[in-house]
Amino acid sequence: MYRLLLAVAVACALVQDCPAQDWEKARLNKSPRHGEWVEIKFGDRTIKAFVVYPERKDKAPVVLVIHEIFGLSDWVRGLCDQLAENGIIAIAPDLLSGQTFSDPDGARKAISALPEPQIKADLDATSDYALKIPAGNGTLAVCGFCWGGDWVFQYANMNPKLKAAYSFYGTAPDEQAMVANIPCPVFGFYAGNDERVNATIPVAQELMRRAGKKYEPVVYGGAGHGFMREGEKPDANEGNRRARDEAWARWKTLLKQL
């Protein structure tokens, strides 16, 4: 598992570094939706999480957002706002809570060194918090990107309360035990120019088929790894921009099914 997570970290590092995004900060500043930082305490540990609420009169499903190898960036917070724009309460735990870095490389190294039990405990605590949000309707799903997309599959196998899982260009599992306990459908969003990740899809499809689980991967041609972020940039190339638009259209349809 260590080698797998290290490979994910290296692959994410090959994508353009993720410094402060002025364009994403501007989007957040203009949003009419309520976003806030919260502290989640459990045992002797406290983590921070960013929550954004939709503007709706009824209770909403909650989506747990697992950030990239870059940490809880402005882009991730903006993604939470976009989920809220589509009627979802989005909550993103900062898995590097209490740590600050002056450059993306420092965050990458720190995330790569996080112990799996701590990651699971942080995600469990965030899930428990999410299910107790008064404005929530008791429905919980999970999404993640790159490193977080890899963790989506892992965490879906760990949390029986999940109703859906959305993995964006994360490597897929290669052992039957890694899918045996998945309680929900898994929807994959992959880049056409990302064979390192895509090569893991067929094995996962067979594992999920054997387990009687639903796994629906879609590959977006012409896109590179990280297209949900890269495709949102003002100077995005056409392949990434188109893939992001198509992925969002599909995701919105799936979110309405929660």
C-alpha positions as a Markdown table, in Angstrom:
| # | Residue | x | y | z |
|---|---|---|---|---|
| 1 | Met | 0.0 | 0.0 | 0.0 |
| 2 | Tyr | 2.9 | 2.4 | 0.8 |
| 3 | Arg | 4.3 | 1.9 | -2.8 |
| 4 | Leu | 0.8 | 2.6 | -4.2 |
| 5 | Leu | 0.4 | 5.9 | -2.3 |
| 6 | Leu | 3.9 | 6.9 | -3.1 |
| 7 | Ala | 3.2 | 6.4 | -6.8 |
| 8 | Val | 0.0 | 8.5 | -6.5 |
| 9 | Ala | 2.0 | 11.3 | -4.8 |
| 10 | Val | 4.7 | 11.3 | -7.6 |
| 11 | Ala | 2.0 | 11.4 | -10.3 |
| 12 | Cys | 0.2 | 14.3 | -8.6 |
| 13 | Ala | 3.5 | 16.1 | -8.4 |
| 14 | Leu | 3.9 | 15.9 | -12.2 |
| 15 | Val | 0.7 | 17.9 | -12.5 |
| 16 | Gln | 1.3 | 21.7 | -12.4 |
| 17 | Asp | 1.9 | 22.8 | -8.8 |
| 18 | Cys | -1.1 | 24.2 | -7.0 |
| 19 | Pro | -0.3 | 27.6 | -5.5 |
| 20 | Ala | -2.9 | 30.1 | -4.3 |
| 21 | Gln | -5.5 | 30.4 | -7.1 |
| 22 | Asp | -6.5 | 34.1 | -7.4 |
| 23 | Trp | -9.3 | 33.1 | -9.8 |
| 24 | Glu | -10.7 | 30.6 | -7.3 |
| 25 | Lys | -10.5 | 33.0 | -4.4 |
| 26 | Ala | -12.4 | 35.5 | -6.5 |
| 27 | Arg | -15.1 | 32.9 | -7.0 |
| 28 | Leu | -15.4 | 32.1 | -3.3 |
| 29 | Asn | -15.6 | 35.8 | -2.5 |
| 30 | Lys | -18.5 | 36.3 | -4.9 |
| 31 | Ser | -20.4 | 33.2 | -3.7 |
| 32 | Pro | -23.8 | 33.9 | -2.0 |
| 33 | Arg | -23.6 | 30.6 | -0.1 |
| 34 | His | -22.5 | 30.3 | 3.5 |
| 35 | Gly | -19.1 | 28.7 | 4.0 |
| 36 | Glu | -17.3 | 28.2 | 7.3 |
| 37 | Trp | -14.4 | 26.5 | 9.1 |
| 38 | Val | -15.3 | 24.1 | 11.9 |
| 39 | Glu | -13.3 | 22.2 | 14.4 |
| 40 | Ile | -13.9 | 18.5 | 14.8 |
| 41 | Lys | -12.7 | 17.0 | 18.1 |
| 42 | Phe | -12.4 | 13.3 | 18.8 |
| 43 | Gly | -10.2 | 11.6 | 21.3 |
| 44 | Asp | -7.1 | 13.8 | 21.8 |
| 45 | Arg | -7.1 | 15.1 | 18.3 |
| 46 | Thr | -8.7 | 18.1 | 16.7 |
| 47 | Ile | -9.0 | 18.7 | 12.9 |
| 48 | Lys | -10.4 | 21.6 | 10.9 |
| 49 | Ala | -12.9 | 21.2 | 8.1 |
| 50 | Phe | -14.4 | 23.6 | 5.6 |
| 51 | Val | -18.2 | 23.4 | 5.2 |
| 52 | Val | -20.4 | 25.0 | 2.5 |
| 53 | Tyr | -24.2 | 25.0 | 2.7 |
| 54 | Pro | -26.6 | 25.2 | -0.2 |
| 55 | Glu | -29.4 | 27.7 | -0.4 |
| 56 | Arg | -32.5 | 25.5 | -0.2 |
| 57 | Lys | -35.5 | 25.2 | 2.0 |
| 58 | Asp | -35.3 | 21.5 | 2.8 |
| 59 | Lys | -32.6 | 19.3 | 4.2 |
| 60 | Ala | -29.8 | 18.3 | 1.9 |
| 61 | Pro | -27.4 | 15.3 | 1.4 |
| 62 | Val | -23.8 | 15.7 | 2.5 |
| 63 | Val | -20.7 | 14.9 | 0.4 |
| 64 | Leu | -17.4 | 14.3 | 2.2 |
| 65 | Val | -14.6 | 15.8 | 0.0 |
| 66 | Ile | -11.2 | 14.3 | 0.2 |
| 67 | His | -8.6 | 16.8 | -1.0 |
| 68 | Glu | -5.7 | 16.3 | -3.4 |
| 69 | Ile | -2.1 | 15.7 | -2.5 |
| 70 | Phe | -1.8 | 19.5 | -2.4 |
| 71 | Gly | -3.9 | 19.7 | 0.7 |
| 72 | Leu | -7.1 | 21.7 | 1.4 |
| 73 | Ser | -6.4 | 24.4 | -1.2 |
| 74 | Asp | -8.5 | 27.3 | -2.5 |
| 75 | Trp | -9.5 | 25.1 | -5.4 |
| 76 | Val | -10.9 | 22.4 | -3.0 |
| 77 | Arg | -12.9 | 25.0 | -1.1 |
| 78 | Gly | -14.2 | 26.3 | -4.4 |
| 79 | Leu | -15.2 | 22.8 | -5.4 |
| 80 | Cys | -17.2 | 22.6 | -2.1 |
| 81 | Asp | -18.9 | 25.8 | -3.1 |
| 82 | Gln | -19.8 | 24.4 | -6.5 |
| 83 | Leu | -21.3 | 21.3 | -4.8 |
| 84 | Ala | -23.4 | 23.6 | -2.6 |
| 85 | Glu | -24.5 | 25.4 | -5.7 |
| 86 | Asn | -25.9 | 22.1 | -6.8 |
| 87 | Gly | -27.9 | 21.5 | -3.6 |
| 88 | Ile | -25.3 | 19.6 | -1.6 |
| 89 | Ile | -23.8 | 20.3 | 1.9 |
| 90 | Ala | -20.0 | 19.8 | 1.2 |
| 91 | Ile | -17.5 | 19.2 | 4.0 |
| 92 | Ala | -13.8 | 18.9 | 3.4 |
| 93 | Pro | -11.5 | 17.9 | 6.3 |
| 94 | Asp | -8.0 | 19.3 | 6.4 |
| 95 | Leu | -6.0 | 16.2 | 6.8 |
| 96 | Leu | -3.0 | 18.4 | 7.5 |
| 97 | Ser | -4.7 | 20.3 | 10.3 |
| 98 | Gly | -2.2 | 22.1 | 12.4 |
| 99 | Gln | 0.5 | 22.2 | 9.7 |
| 100 | Thr | 1.3 | 25.0 | 7.3 |
| 101 | Phe | 3.6 | 25.0 | 4.3 |
| 102 | Ser | 5.2 | 27.7 | 2.2 |
| 103 | Asp | 5.2 | 25.7 | -1.0 |
| 104 | Pro | 3.2 | 22.8 | -2.5 |
| 105 | Asp | 6.1 | 20.4 | -2.3 |
| 106 | Gly | 6.0 | 20.6 | 1.5 |
| 107 | Ala | 2.3 | 19.7 | 1.6 |
| 108 | Arg | 2.9 | 16.8 | -0.8 |
| 109 | Lys | 5.6 | 15.3 | 1.4 |
| 110 | Ala | 3.6 | 15.7 | 4.5 |
| 111 | Ile | 0.5 | 14.1 | 3.0 |
| 112 | Ser | 2.5 | 11.2 | 1.6 |
| 113 | Ala | 3.8 | 10.6 | 5.2 |
| 114 | Leu | 0.4 | 10.5 | 6.8 |
| 115 | Pro | -0.3 | 7.2 | 8.5 |
| 116 | Glu | -3.3 | 5.3 | 7.2 |
| 117 | Pro | -5.0 | 4.8 | 10.6 |
| 118 | Gln | -4.9 | 8.6 | 11.2 |
| 119 | Ile | -6.4 | 9.3 | 7.8 |
| 120 | Lys | -9.2 | 6.8 | 8.4 |
| 121 | Ala | -9.8 | 8.2 | 11.9 |
| 122 | Asp | -10.0 | 11.8 | 10.5 |
| 123 | Leu | -12.4 | 10.7 | 7.8 |
| 124 | Asp | -14.5 | 8.8 | 10.3 |
| 125 | Ala | -14.8 | 11.8 | 12.6 |
| 126 | Thr | -15.7 | 14.0 | 9.7 |
| 127 | Ser | -18.4 | 11.6 | 8.5 |
| 128 | Asp | -19.8 | 11.4 | 12.0 |
| 129 | Tyr | -19.9 | 15.2 | 12.2 |
| 130 | Ala | -21.5 | 15.4 | 8.7 |
| 131 | Leu | -24.3 | 13.0 | 9.6 |
| 132 | Lys | -25.1 | 15.2 | 12.6 |
| 133 | Ile | -25.4 | 18.5 | 10.7 |
| 134 | Pro | -28.9 | 19.8 | 11.4 |
| 135 | Ala | -29.4 | 20.9 | 7.8 |
| 136 | Gly | -28.5 | 17.4 | 6.5 |
| 137 | Asn | -31.0 | 14.7 | 5.6 |
| 138 | Gly | -28.9 | 11.8 | 6.8 |
| 139 | Thr | -27.5 | 10.9 | 3.3 |
| 140 | Leu | -23.7 | 10.7 | 3.1 |
| 141 | Ala | -21.5 | 10.3 | 0.0 |
| 142 | Val | -17.8 | 10.7 | -0.6 |
| 143 | Cys | -15.7 | 12.2 | -3.4 |
| 144 | Gly | -12.0 | 12.7 | -3.9 |
| 145 | Phe | -9.4 | 13.8 | -6.4 |
| 146 | Cys | -6.0 | 12.3 | -7.3 |
| 147 | Trp | -4.6 | 11.1 | -4.0 |
| 148 | Gly | -8.1 | 11.7 | -2.6 |
| 149 | Gly | -9.6 | 9.8 | -5.4 |
| 150 | Asp | -7.5 | 6.8 | -4.5 |
| 151 | Trp | -8.8 | 7.1 | -0.9 |
| 152 | Val | -12.4 | 7.2 | -2.1 |
| 153 | Phe | -12.2 | 3.5 | -3.0 |
| 154 | Gln | -10.4 | 2.7 | 0.2 |
| 155 | Tyr | -12.8 | 4.6 | 2.4 |
| 156 | Ala | -15.8 | 3.2 | 0.7 |
| 157 | Asn | -14.6 | -0.2 | 1.8 |
| 158 | Met | -14.3 | 1.2 | 5.4 |
| 159 | Asn | -17.6 | 3.1 | 5.9 |
| 160 | Pro | -20.9 | 1.2 | 5.7 |
| 161 | Lys | -22.9 | 4.5 | 5.9 |
| 162 | Leu | -21.9 | 5.8 | 2.4 |
| 163 | Lys | -24.6 | 6.0 | -0.2 |
| 164 | Ala | -22.3 | 6.8 | -3.2 |
| 165 | Ala | -18.6 | 7.3 | -3.9 |
| 166 | Tyr | -17.1 | 9.4 | -6.7 |
| 167 | Ser | -13.5 | 8.8 | -7.5 |
| 168 | Phe | -11.7 | 11.4 | -9.7 |
| 169 | Tyr | -8.6 | 10.0 | -11.4 |
| 170 | Gly | -7.6 | 7.9 | -8.4 |
| 171 | Thr | -6.0 | 4.5 | -8.7 |
| 172 | Ala | -8.4 | 1.6 | -8.3 |
| 173 | Pro | -8.0 | -1.4 | -6.0 |
| 174 | Asp | -6.3 | -4.6 | -7.1 |
| 175 | Glu | -7.3 | -7.0 | -4.3 |
| 176 | Gln | -10.7 | -8.6 | -3.7 |
| 177 | Ala | -10.6 | -7.7 | 0.0 |
| 178 | Met | -10.3 | -4.0 | -0.9 |
| 179 | Val | -13.8 | -4.0 | -2.4 |
| 180 | Ala | -15.6 | -6.7 | -0.3 |
| 181 | Asn | -17.2 | -4.2 | 2.1 |
| 182 | Ile | -18.2 | -1.4 | -0.2 |
| 183 | Pro | -21.8 | -0.6 | 0.5 |
| 184 | Cys | -22.6 | 1.8 | -2.4 |
| 185 | Pro | -22.0 | 2.3 | -6.1 |
| 186 | Val | -18.7 | 3.8 | -7.1 |
| 187 | Phe | -18.5 | 6.2 | -10.0 |
| 188 | Gly | -15.1 | 6.8 | -11.6 |
| 189 | Phe | -14.0 | 9.9 | -13.6 |
| 190 | Tyr | -10.8 | 9.4 | -15.5 |
| 191 | Ala | -8.5 | 11.3 | -17.9 |
| 192 | Gly | -7.8 | 9.9 | -21.3 |
| 193 | Asn | -4.1 | 10.8 | -21.1 |
| 194 | Asp | -3.5 | 9.1 | -17.7 |
| 195 | Glu | -2.7 | 5.5 | -18.5 |
| 196 | Arg | -0.9 | 4.9 | -15.1 |
| 197 | Val | -4.3 | 5.4 | -13.4 |
| 198 | Asn | -6.4 | 3.9 | -16.2 |
| 199 | Ala | -4.5 | 0.7 | -16.3 |
| 200 | Thr | -5.9 | -0.1 | -12.8 |
| 201 | Ile | -9.6 | 0.1 | -14.0 |
| 202 | Pro | -10.1 | -3.3 | -15.6 |
| 203 | Val | -8.9 | -5.2 | -12.6 |
| 204 | Ala | -11.2 | -3.2 | -10.3 |
| 205 | Gln | -14.1 | -3.8 | -12.7 |
| 206 | Glu | -13.6 | -7.5 | -12.4 |
| 207 | Leu | -13.2 | -7.3 | -8.6 |
| 208 | Met | -16.4 | -5.3 | -8.3 |
| 209 | Arg | -18.3 | -7.6 | -10.6 |
| 210 | Arg | -17.2 | -10.6 | -8.5 |
| 211 | Ala | -18.4 | -8.9 | -5.4 |
| 212 | Gly | -21.7 | -7.9 | -6.9 |
| 213 | Lys | -20.9 | -4.2 | -6.6 |
| 214 | Lys | -21.6 | -1.4 | -9.0 |
| 215 | Tyr | -18.6 | 0.4 | -10.5 |
| 216 | Glu | -19.1 | 2.8 | -13.5 |
| 217 | Pro | -15.9 | 4.3 | -14.8 |
| 218 | Val | -15.9 | 6.9 | -17.5 |
| 219 | Val | -12.7 | 8.0 | -19.4 |
| 220 | Tyr | -12.7 | 11.5 | -20.8 |
| 221 | Gly | -10.6 | 11.6 | -24.0 |
| 222 | Gly | -8.1 | 14.4 | -24.5 |
| 223 | Ala | -7.8 | 15.2 | -20.8 |
| 224 | Gly | -4.8 | 15.0 | -18.5 |
| 225 | His | -4.6 | 14.0 | -14.8 |
| 226 | Gly | -6.2 | 16.6 | -12.6 |
| 227 | Phe | -8.6 | 17.9 | -15.2 |
| 228 | Met | -11.2 | 19.0 | -12.8 |
| 229 | Arg | -8.8 | 21.6 | -11.4 |
| 230 | Glu | -6.8 | 22.2 | -14.6 |
| 231 | Gly | -9.9 | 22.5 | -16.7 |
| 232 | Glu | -11.2 | 25.3 | -14.5 |
| 233 | Lys | -8.2 | 27.6 | -15.0 |
| 234 | Pro | -8.7 | 30.6 | -17.2 |
| 235 | Asp | -5.9 | 29.4 | -19.5 |
| 236 | Ala | -7.1 | 25.7 | -19.5 |
| 237 | Asn | -6.5 | 23.7 | -22.7 |
| 238 | Glu | -9.5 | 22.5 | -24.6 |
| 239 | Gly | -9.1 | 18.8 | -23.6 |
| 240 | Asn | -9.1 | 19.6 | -19.9 |
| 241 | Arg | -11.9 | 22.2 | -20.2 |
| 242 | Arg | -14.2 | 19.9 | -22.1 |
| 243 | Ala | -13.5 | 16.9 | -19.8 |
| 244 | Arg | -14.3 | 19.1 | -16.8 |
| 245 | Asp | -17.6 | 20.3 | -18.3 |
| 246 | Glu | -18.6 | 16.7 | -19.3 |
| 247 | Ala | -17.7 | 15.3 | -15.9 |
| 248 | Trp | -19.6 | 18.0 | -14.1 |
| 249 | Ala | -22.7 | 17.4 | -16.2 |
| 250 | Arg | -22.5 | 13.7 | -15.3 |
| 251 | Trp | -21.8 | 14.3 | -11.7 |
| 252 | Lys | -24.8 | 16.7 | -11.3 |
| 253 | Thr | -27.1 | 14.0 | -12.6 |
| 254 | Leu | -25.6 | 11.5 | -10.1 |
| 255 | Leu | -25.9 | 14.0 | -7.2 |
| 256 | Lys | -29.6 | 14.4 | -7.9 |
| 257 | Gln | -30.0 | 10.7 | -7.2 |
| 258 | Leu | -28.8 | 11.0 | -3.6 |
